[in-house]
Amino acid sequence: MTAKDQIAVRYIHSGSGVEYFAKTSEAFEIEAEDYTYSYGRIDQVADNLKAGKSIVAMSSKPEKFSMLEFSVGMENIDFYTLWIKCKSSGVNNISVHFNGREITQLSAPSAETGTWIKVGQTIRATGGKWQLLIKLETGTVDIDKIILTPDKKFIPQ
């Protein structure tokens, strides 16, 4: 009998490396193209609604998954609500991870333009720098923006 090893090769790409840091309990908006790293199949496409901006297209083919990693930091301990502006061409799922743990899985809306979806669970963040991951679970999803806000009544426009 012989043993066989299975090796999965994943490609990691550096992004713009923008680090987002809230010095007070304030909201901040993250452009999807400002990811720190990407894994799997990621393409940047022009945002037709905003000159000079991009939308990040995540595809699960041919890779097993695609993922965006963002560097976020907070000065104070607070609870944040997360909003993601995205679209898909069908029923496709993403998962959101903060500081090494999965927060939730969401269905990306099927729409022609990006739609804001609210992550149901609030994120408790302590002072420091943290990793925010958006992982494509199935299909193809376009991500435009992410907002983290301590304001529970906030609704993006």
N, C-alpha and C positions, 0 to 999 in steps of 0.2 A: 504494500500500500504506500502511496506517495502523498505528501501534503502539497496543497496548492495555495498560493497566496493570491488574493485579489487586491490589486492596487488601483485606486481611483486618483486620477490626475485632475486637479482643480487649478484653474488659472486665476491668479490674484493680480488685479490691476490697481495701480495708484490713481487716485482721483486728484481733485484740486487741493485737497487737504485742508479745506477751510474748517477752523474750529469755532464752534458757536459757544459763547459763554455769557450767561445772564448774571450780572453783578448784583442785581436785586431780584426780587420775585416779579419778573416781567415776562411777557410773551416774546418769543422770537420765531422768525420765519426762516426756514431752511429751503434753499433751492435744491431740487433733486440732483442737479448736475454738480453740486458742491460736495459730493460724497468723498470720504477719506479713502476708502477702498471699495472695489467691486469684485465679486466672485461670480464665475459662470458667464452666461451670455447677457451682456449689457450693451445697448447701443444708445448714443445720444442723437436725437432728432430735433430739428429746429421747431421752436414753439411758434406756430403761425400767428398767435395772438400777441406775442411780445417779441419785438425785434431784439436780437442779440441774446436771447434766452433759449434754453433747451429743455426738452422733456426726456426723461430716461426710460427707454423701452426695455423691459425685462422679459426674457423668454426662457422657458424651461427646456427648449429643444436647441441643440442636441444635448446640452448639459442636463444633469439630473435636477439641478436647481440653480437659481440666480439669486444674488443677494447684494444689497447696498449697505455699507457701513458708514455711519456718521459719528463725528466726535462732538459731544455736547457737554457743557459744564454748567454748574450752578454754584453760586456763592453761598446760598442759604438752603436750609431744609425746607421743602415745600412739596405740595401735591400738584402735578401738572396733568392737564387734559391734552391729548394728542389728536390732531386732525391731519388727514392725508388727502391731498387732491390727486385723484387718479382716474383712470378709465380703462376699460377692456372691451374686447369685441365679443365677449360671451361671459359665462359664469367662470371666473377665475379667482383663485384665493391667494392671499398674502398672509404672512404672520409677522408680528411686531415683537421685537425682543429689546429689552432695556437692561443694561448692567448684567448681562449673562443669563437672564431668564425670560421665557416667553410670556408676553403680556396677553396676547389674544391672537386669534385668526379671524380674518375678515374676508368677505366676498367683495371683490372690486366691481363697481357698477358698470354695466354695459351701457356706454354712452358715446356720442360723437366728440364731446368735449369733456374735460376733466370735471369731476364732481367731488365735493368735499365729503369725506366720511369721517365720522367720529369714532375713535377707539373707545370702546365702552368702559374700560377700566382705567381709573386714574393711575398715574405713575408717581410713586414716592421717590423723590430724589434728595439725597443729602449733598452737602457741599463737596465739590470735586469734579473731575472729568469722567464722563461715562460713555459707553458705547451704545449707540442706537442702531439696531439692525432691522431692515425691511427685507424679508425673505419671500421670494415667489414660491408658492407651494405647487400651483398648477397653472398651466396655460401661459398667457401673455398679458402683461399689465404695463401700462404707461404711468409713471409717477412724475408729477409736476412739482409739488411743494409739500412741505411738512410744517405744521405749526405746533409748538409746545407753549401752553399758556396756563398760568395758575388761576385764571378767571373761569370759573365753572359755567358762567352764563355767556361766554364768548361764542359767537357764531361767525365764521369767516365769510367774507363776501366774494 
